[in-house]
Amino acid sequence: MKKERLFYLDFVRAAATLLIVLTHYNALFLYTNPQMPEKSVLGLTFSRVYIGDLGVSLFLIISGASLMYVYKETCDLRIYFKKRFWGIYPMFWLGYAVFFFYNFYQNQGLTPGIPKYRIIYSILGLDMYAQAFGQVNFAIVGEWFLGMIILFYPFFPLFRKWALSHPVSLAAASAVLYAAFLIWPNPHNSIILPVLLPRIIFGMLFIQSGKKVRWSAALISAGIIVLNFILPIQIDSTLQATYIGIAVFLILVWLADFLRWIPFRRICGWICKYSYAIFIVHHTIIFLVTAKFDLYSLTRFNSYLLFLCCCCVIFVAAYLLQKVHDRAVAIFRVNKKE
């Protein structure tokens, strides 16, 4: 039986989706020479945490929470992996194919110097993640987060059983592993699973506990955010992204109970429905839309207008991708049954 949707999960997912789109738009002004952070939309940080890291933290927590919510009672492995496959790959491959052939036409061929076998990274959805480790390949759409979460999926059934039977030991084990990587850091600390795992586990245990966020927890979370902003203490950026991400998550969950305006809930539901399609197309769309603009002569006001323009095109592209995907999958499944 299909479970009832929880609005607070939709609310957090919608917020994370918008943060990631905002991050990659603002990143345009960090790769200019000189940098122009003053032209970014709504700034580059929140409580001294890069907004991209905050968006990733929220996605990590919501990924763990959503999986646990769906599979808390039962997790048939065959059904689980089948749903993971159909939920990830068809849309990724479709979006990838569109932009692959567009780039092929625009560049009059493939990118030279890349071994052809590395297309396997794109087939597996691991291309952006592999690229973050220096494996140059044919990555076009999506982000490194997709590859990381694909690598996590096989471990979820194990963590689910652990969370249901011994949640305290699971939390402790992930914390110890996390601390070990923070003490002995490496250049890829911000994207490797052991460092990201505690945020996923937190989301799982939040659902497992079945507790609501009280005003006191929201107030403490707000205090942590304020203190992190005003205190001049140097703290590891990955650690900050972890506890600020959790604090923001708790505040958003608490706020969700008071956001009863139906149109707002529908907007959040709409963003969530197309969030994966947005995730796939947004980065490439931002490059395509902004390519015609001279960022150096762009005023701050026009930067905001350009961002709104990017959002409109992204949402249209995501809507079309979702519709084509749904139609293609429906046809495939009908033919398969026949």
Residue, then its C-alpha position, 0 to 999 in steps of 0.5 A: m500500500k502506498k504511504e501517505r506523503l509527509f509534507y515536511l519531507d516535501f518541504v525540506r526536499a524543495a528547499a534543498t532543490l532550490l539551494i542546489v540550483l542557486t549554488h550552481y548559478n552563483a558559482l558562475f561568479l566564483y569562476t570569473n577572474p576576478q571573482m564577483p561574489e557581490k553579484s551572487v543571488l542571496g549570498l554564498t553562505f549561510s551561517r558561514v557554511y557554503i550554501g552548496d554544502l548546506g543543500v547537500s546536507l539537506f539532501l543527505i538527511i532527506s535521502g536517509a529519511s525518505l528511504m527509511y519512511v518508505y521501507k521502515e516496515t518491510c524491505d523486499l530486496r528485489i522490489y527495493f533494487k527494482k525501484r531504485f533502478w527505475g527511479i534513477y537510470p531511465m531519466f538519467w539516461l534520457g537527460y544524458a542522451v539529449f545533452f550528449f547529442y546536443n554537445f556532439y552537434q555543437n562541438q562537431g564531435l566527441t571531446p578529444g583525448i578521453p578514452k571511449y571506455r570511460i562512457i561506462y561511468s555515464i552509463l552507471g551514473l557515476d561520471m560526475y562522482a568519478q570526475a571529482f576524483g580526477q577521472v576525466n570522462f564524458a560527464i554532462v548532467g547530474e552532479w557528484f551527489l548522484g554517484m555517491i547516493i547510487l553507491f550508498y543504495p546497496f548498503f541501505p538494507l543493512f543500515r535499515k536493519w541496524a537502525l531498527s535493531h540497534p539505533v544507538s550503536l549505528a549512530a555511534a559507529s557512524a560517528v566514530l568513522y566520521a571522526a576518524f576521517l576528520i582527524w586524518p583528512n584527505p582532499h576528498n573528505s567532503i564527498i566520500l561516503p564515510v564523511l557523508l554517512p552520519r547525515i544520512i543516518f540522522g535522517m533514517l533515525f529521525i524517521q525511526s524515532g517517530k518523534k516530532v520536532r518540538w519548539s525547544a529543539a527548533l530554538i536550540s537549532a536556531g541558537i546553534i546557527v546564530l552562534n556559528f555565525i557570530l563566534p570567530i572560531q575556526i571549525d572544519s568546514t565539513l563539520q560545520a556543514t554537518y551540524i548546521g545542516i541538521a539544525v536547518f533540517l530540524i527548523l524546517v521540519w518544525l516550521a512545516d507544521f505551521l505552513r498550512w497555506i494550500p497553494f504553498r504546499r502545492i508548490c512544494g509538492w510540484i518542486c518535489k515531483y520534478s526535483y530529480a529532473i531539475f537535478i539532472v538538467h539544471h547545471t547544463i541549462i544554467f550554462l546554456v542560458t548564461a552563455k549569452f551574457d557578459l557577466y562582468s557588465l551584469t548588474r546585481f539587479n540583472s543578475y537576479l533577473l537572469f537567475l529567475c530566467c534560468c529557473c523558468v527554463i530549468f523548470v520547463a526543461a524538467y517538466l518536459l523531461q519528466k513527461v517524456h520519461d513517464r511516457a517512455v517508461a509506460i510504453f516500455r512496461v506495457n510492451k514488456k508485459e505483452 
